[in-house]
Each structure stands twice: as C-alpha cells, then as structure tokens.
C-alpha cells in the first residue's frame, strides 16, 4: 500500500471504520442468539435434550396427579424458559421444578397450588434481588469450591439411589411412594430396565470414557477392518437417551392404552392464580425458607461453577443466572406454572449425552410447547404407567 495513503487513513479525521461499540446494535444481539442456539450436532443435541427429564417428569406428574397442577400451562411456560435460557447463555441450561417446594406439596394435603405458587414467587423475588444488587456474585466468590463439589457429589449419589429405587419398586406418583416390588418380566419389568442400562453404557460409556472417543477414532488402529470401524462409529453416534425414552413411552402405551383416553386436548385457558394472605404466609414459611438455600447453592452457584468447567468460553455469571431464575418465576407462577430453577444435575446429564449448546434446550422448548398446546390436561392414575416407563429410561440416562 502507498505509505502516504496509509498515513492518511491512520489520521483521526480520516478514519473509515465506523465506531462499532458506540451504540447498541440489535443485529449484534440477533447474531449472538443465533450462535447460542446453533446445533453442534443434530443427533447429539437431541440426545442431550433428554438428559434432565429424569427429574422433570416424575415431579410434574406427581404434582399434576396429587395437586391438580395445570400441566398444559406448566409445559408452555417451562418451554419458554428453555428457549430464553438457551438463547442467553448458549449452553444446555436445564429448567427443573423446585424440588423442596414440590416435595412438601406432595406430602402435605393442605399445601395446595396457591401455596406452591406463593412459595415460588417469594423464592424468585429473593433470588432476583440478590442478583440485581450483586450480592449473589459475592456469595458465589465466597463459597469454597470444595463445598460446590460436595453438593454435586451428593446430588449424583441421591439421583443414583432414587433411580435404583424407581427401577426396583412400582411407583405411585400421586403419593410419591413405592407400591411394592417390581416383577422381572413383562413390558415394565426389571429385565428390560437392565437391558436398557447396558445399552446406554455400551453407547455412551462410563464417566469420561465417551469424551475421548473422537480422539480414539482419529488414532484408531490402521489394521482394523473398515467395516468394524464404521460399526463402532454408528454405535457410538446413536442417540441412546432419545431411543430409550421413546421406547419407554411406546411400550407404556401398549401396556396401558386406556390411559391415553385421559388426555384433554387443546391449550389450557390462562388464569391468574388467586393467592390469599394465608397462602402467602404458608408458602413463604413452609416452601420458600427450605427452598432458598437449595436454589442458591445448586441452582445458581453449582450451575455457574459447572458451566465454567464445561464451557470456559461462555459467560455464565451468578448475577445473570439468579436474575433469570427470579424473572421466569415472577411471571410464570402467577399463571399456575410450576416454580422452576436450574440445576447442576440437569446440566451434567444434558452434557453427558451430547448437549453442547443452547440448541439442546431449544429442542426441549419445541417439545414442551407442542405438548402444552396439544394437551390441556389428563386425569386418572393409569397415566402413571406411561410416564413411569419413560421416566425410568431417562433416569438411567441422567444418572449413569
């Protein structure tokens, strides 16, 4: 380039490049959202989308049967939560029910939907205030890493024990209790569950084994027959979680076809939940206070730590996560959607089975929105047979 021309271009008055950061650019935001929602691998993202169903399905089912939770509204709102969090963070950020509130509601007949929603709104308000004031970031920095690892280990062990219990015993989801030993044979037997577990271990491996398979393929023995190499690639690329979950639903429908007749078609009518003063008090004392430590430690701190480990190039701050959890419940709970939060267990499950981007949870969004619009509600204990088999498949997936 001509030195004179280069000197002229470098002068302040002759700068030809527009100031990119001088003002807000909506196209930049749109481009960022597109990048966050892109699929790294179509089948892997679909497989990863099944990774947190092991905690989502039984809790939502139990509350629907025991407390008449509006299933359609909950599916629609949680689907929207999935899409928004995937677009913002670009990681497979799970959306799961608040477990402490749900457990207390199922075990106490007097703790109804108004109390559940009051507990969710109060918890959300506190989390939002902690986030917007910057206190949640301070909590995140002060809590030692060893405490976070202990939370993750305890959750993993708890999930594993629950999965074994659900496999060994028949479940009454409405009462959240076991209903006797499960038989070995049949469409809902132990033998089929063990076969599914072996299938997932073969396809996905154990621990970090599946993380090194791409390197193994590149450094594969050149003397190995090409047919065997292709067979290994096909086996390891199967969406095992999706296959097991789909198989469970199909076999459950075959086992109990009358349960399908319990569906009520069409979207739910959106109604604001009426919360009395007594419900506010009961919800805060019996729901919010036990739930708040769990939400802070697992839904915010542990999720941010795990996101940093798995996706070091992504910005997932405690402030933003706390605010998104708060906002989504401050809106959804007024309309009867189950109080929800994030969870390190769900993130680990979705990552384990292929979730690598926000596109993973966007798939969950499309499924939940579709079911929420199509099916308003269902009734009858028989539907437990459908979700029981599907959940047991997904429980293996999440907690392997």
N, C-alpha and C positions, 0 to 999 in steps of 0.2 A: 504494500500500500504506500502511496505517496506520503512522505513524512509530514509535509505541510498540511495535507488533508487530515492525517491522523491527529496532528496537534490541534487543528480547528475543531475536530469532533470532541476532543477531550476538554475543551474550554467549557466553563459552566453555562454560558449563554447559548452554546450551540449543541447542547445535549439533545440527542434524537430519541432516547429511550424514555417512555412515559414512567412517571413515578408509580410503581406497582403497589406500594404499600401505603399510599397517601390517603386512600379511602376504601371503604368496604366494597367488595366486588362480589355480587351474588353468583356470578358464573364460577368463581373460585370455590364457593361453598357447594354448588351443584357438582362440580368436578370431584371434590373431596368425598361427597356422599356416594358418587358412582364408584370411586376407588374402594371405599369401605364395604360396598355391597357386592363387589365383583366376586365371582366364584373362582377359587384357586383350582378346584377340581370338582366337576359337577356331581359325580357319584360320591366322592368323599364328603362334600358338603351336605349332601342328602343324608348320608350315613351319620354324620356328626349331629345333624338336627334332631336325631332320635336320642341323643346322649343324655338329656335331662328329663326324659319322660318318666323315668323310674320314680322320681319324686313328685312330678306334676300330676300324673294320672290318679294315683290312689287317694291323694289328699282332696283333689277336686271332686272325685267320685264320692268319697265318704261324706263330704260336706253337702253334696247335691242330694244324696240319699237321706242323710240324717237331719239336715237343716233346711232343705229345700232351697239351696243356693241356685241362683239363676245361671244355669250352665251356658246358655247362649250369650248372655251379656259378658260373663267371665271369659269365654273363649275370644270374643271380639276384642275386648279391652286388652287381654294379655297378648293377643296377636299384634295389636298396635304397639304395645310396649316392646315386643320383639323387634319390630321393624325400626322403631325410633332408636333403640339402643344399638342395634346393628349399624344403622346409618351414622350414629355419632361416634362410636368407638372403633368400628372396623374389626372387632374380634367377636368370637361366638359367645357373647354375653348372655347367660341364661336368665329367664324370668320364671321364678318359682313362688309358690304360695308361702306366706309367712307361717312357718311350721309351729311355733309356740302358740300363736293365736288359734290356728286350726286344731291343734291337739286339745286345747282347753275347750273349744267349742264342741268338739265331737264327744268329749267325756262329760260335759255338763249340760243337761237338758234346758236349764234356764238361760244359758248363754246363746242367744239367738242371732239372727242376721243383723239386727240393729246394733247389738253389742259388738259383733265381729267388725262391722264397718266403722263403728266409733273407735275401736282399738286400732284399726288400720289407719284412720285419718290422724289420730293423735301420734302414732308412731311416725307417720310420714311427715307431720308438721315439725316434730323434733329433729328428724334427720335433715329436713330442708334447712332449718335454722342453723344446725351445726355445719352444714355445707356452705351456706351463703355467708356466714360470719368467719369462715376459715378455721373454726375450731376442729372440724373433722380432720383437716390436714395436720393439725398439731397432734391429735390423737394418733394418727397414722404414723407420725415420726417418733412418738414416744413409746409405742408398743414394741417390745423386742421381737426380732424375727423368730426366736425360739417359741414364743407364745403363739404366733401365727402358724408355725409348723405343727405345734401341738394341736391346734384347732383343726387343721387339715387332716392330721392323723386320726384324731378322734372321730371326725366325720366319716372318714373312709372306713374305719372299723365299725362304726354304728350302721352305716349303709350296708356293709357286707353282712353283718349279723341279721339285719332286717330282711335282706334278700334271701338268706338261708331260711329264715322263719317263714317267709311268704311261700317258699317252694315246698317246705316240709308239711305245712298245715294249710287246710282250707281257710279262706278268709271271709269274714263278714264285714264288708267295708262300711256299712251303715253304722255299726257299733265299734269299728276299729278293733276287732278282737278275732282271735283264731277260733275256728269252728271244727276242730277235730283233725286227725292225721289225714294227710293226702295219700290216696292209693297210688300204687306203682304203675298200673297200666291205664290205658284209655287216652282220650284226647287231652285230658287235663292232668295226666299222671306224672309221677316223678321221673320215669324213664325218659319221656320226651323232653323234660326240662334238662336232664343231664346231657342228652344228645345235643341240645341247643347250646349248652355251656361249652361242650367240647368243640362244636362248630365255630363258636366265637373265638375261643383260644387258638384254634388252628389258623383262622383267618387273620386275627388281629394280634396274636402273640400275647405275651405277658410282660407287664412292666414296660420298659423302654425298648423291648425287642423290636416292635414294629417301627420304631423311629429309625433304625439302622438298615431297613430292608432296601431302600433305594440305593444306598452305598453298596450293599451286598450284590444287587443286580448289576451294578457297574463293574464290580470286581469279581464277577462270577467266573467259575472255572471254565476256561475256553473249551475244555474237552467234554463238558457236559452236553448231552444231546439237546439240539434246539427245541425239540418237542417238549422236553422236560422243563426247559427254561420258560417256554410260553405257558405251560400249565401252571408253573409257580406264579407267574405274573397274574394270570387270570384268577387264581385262588386268592391271592393277597389283595386283589383290587375289588373283590366282591363287597358290596355294602351290607355287611353282616347284620348290623343293628336294624336296618330297614327291613331286611329279609325276615329276621326273627319276629319283629313286631308285626309285620304284615301276616306272617304265618299264624301268629297267635290270634289275631283278630278273625281271620278266616276260619280257623278251627273252632273258635269260640262261637261264631255264628252258626256253624254246622252243629255244634253241640247243643246250643240253646236258641233255635230260630225264633221262638216266641218272644224273646227279649227285644228283637228288632221292632216288633209291633208297638213297643212302648215309646217310640220316638214321636215327638210332636214336631211337625215340620213348620218351617217359616221362621223368620227372625223374631227375637224377643221384642216386646214393646218396652222402650226405655222409660223407666220410672225412677224418681228420686226416692231414696230410702228415708223414711221418717225415723229420726233418732230422738228419743226422749231424754230428759235430764238424767233419769235413772240409767238409761242405756249408756250415756256418756260416762257416767261415774263407773259403772260396771266394766265397760270396755277399757277404760284407762287403767283401773286398778288391777283387773284380772287378765287383761290382754296386753296392754302397752308396756307395763312395767316388766313383765317377764320377757317380752319380745325384744325390747330395746337393746339389751346387751348382745343378744344373738345377732341382731341386724347390724350393729356397729362392727362387731368383730368378724362375722362371717360374710355378711352381705356387702360390706364396704372394705374393711382393712384386708381381710384374707383374699378377696377378689382382686384388689389392686396389686397385692404382692404377687399373686399367681399370674396375673396378666403381665406384670413386669418380667417374670421369669420366662413365660411362654412367648410373649410378643414384646421384646425390648424396644422395638422401633415404634410402638404405639403409645400414645399419651392417654393413659387411663388414671386419672388423679382421684384421690379420695374426695376432694371437693365436688367434682362433677358427678361421681357415682352417687354420693349422698344426696345431691340435689335431684338427680333423675329419679331415684327411688322415691324421694319425697313428692315430687311433682306428679308422677304417674298414679300414686295412691290418693293424693289430694283431689284428683279428678275422678278416677275410676270408682273409688269406694262410695261416692255419693250416689252412684247409679247401680250399686249392688254387685260390682265386680270384686272378686276375692282379693284381699290385700296381698300384694306380691313384692318380692325383692329379688336381688341377685344372690348367687351362691357359688362358693369356690368348688363345691362338689359337682354342680351342674357344668361349670366351665371346664373342669378337668374331664368330665365324661364326654362333653362335646369335642374337646380337643383330642381325646384318646381315639375317637372313632372318625376323625378326619376333618372336623370343623377348624378352619383356618382363617375365616373372615366373617364380616357381618352378613355375608350372603347366606351363611349357615342358619342364622336365626331368622333371616328373611324368609327362608323356606318354612320355618315354623309359623311365621306370621301368615303366610298364604294358607297353610293347612287349618290353622285355628280360625281365621276369618271365614274360610269356606264352610267349616263345620258350624261355626257360630251363626252364620246366616241361614244355613240349610236346616239346622236342627235347633228348635227353640228350647226343648226340654225333653226329658224322658222320665218314666216312672217305673217302679217295680224293682224288687230285689234281683230279678233274673238278669238284669243288665250287668250285674257283678260278674257273671260268667264271661262276658265279652272282654271287659277290661282286665279281669283277673289274669287271663292267659296273656293278653298283650302286655300287661304290666310286668309279669314275671319274665317275659322275654326281654323287655327293656331294662329290668333290674339287673339281669346278667350283664347287659351291655354297659350300663353305667358303672357298675361296681366290680367289674372283672379286675 
